[in-house]
Amino acid sequence: MRVFRYKREETLGAYNFGQYQIYVCKLSNTKGEVSKGITVLGSDSIIEIPFPLTEKKAVELSAYFNSVGNGEIP
């Protein structure tokens, strides 16, 4: 059973940020189409929240993480 329209199919990378596990992955939608994105899993949950990303959104997210990593909160 799907809770969201997307589910993780193939994991490309996994990262732990405290109480959150973030997976860089390929996601499939209910039509079977595959796209790239991330899923977020909280330590107190069993349900992953998917975020399909376009190339533009992925670059914006990367820039955000870089600025936060440098101590800059946008």
N, C-alpha and C positions, 0 to 999 in steps of 0.2 A: 504494500500500500504506500502510495506517495502522499506525503504531507504537503509538499511544495510542487510546483510545476517542473522543477529540475531536480536531478539527483546525481551524485558523484559516480562516475564510471571508472576513471583511471586517475590515480594520484601521481602527480609529477613532482611534488615536494610537500613536506609536512613541517610545520613550525610551531613551537610552543611559546606562547606569550602569557605566562602566569596561569590564570584560570581558563585561558582560551587556547584551543588547538586550531590552527588555520591550515587548510589544505589547498594547495595550488593544484588544480585538477581539470579534467575534461568533464563537462556536465552534459547530460542528455535531457531533453525536454520530453513531454508526453507524446510528441510525434516521432520521437526517435532521432531527432536532429542533435548533433553534438557541437558544443561550443566550449571555449575555454573560460575559466573563472576561478572563483575560490568558494570554499565552504568554511563556515565557522561553527565550532562545536564548543560549547561552554562545559566546564567541569561538572556542573550540576544538571546537565541535560543529556538526553540520548538522541536528540534530534539535531541534525546538522542544518544550518541555514545557508542556502546556496545564493551566490551572487555571480551570475554570468557577466562577463566583462567584454566590452569592445576594446580594440587596441587603444583608443583614446582614453577610455576610463581606466585601463590598466596603467597607462603612463601617469595619469593624474594620481592614482592610488600609490604608485611607486614614489612619486615626488613628495606626496604627503608623508609616507613612512620615512623617507630620507630626512625631511625637515624635522619630524618628531625625534628621530634618532640623533639629530644634532642639537636637540634641546629647544627647538623653535616650535612653538605651538601656534599654528595659523589661525 
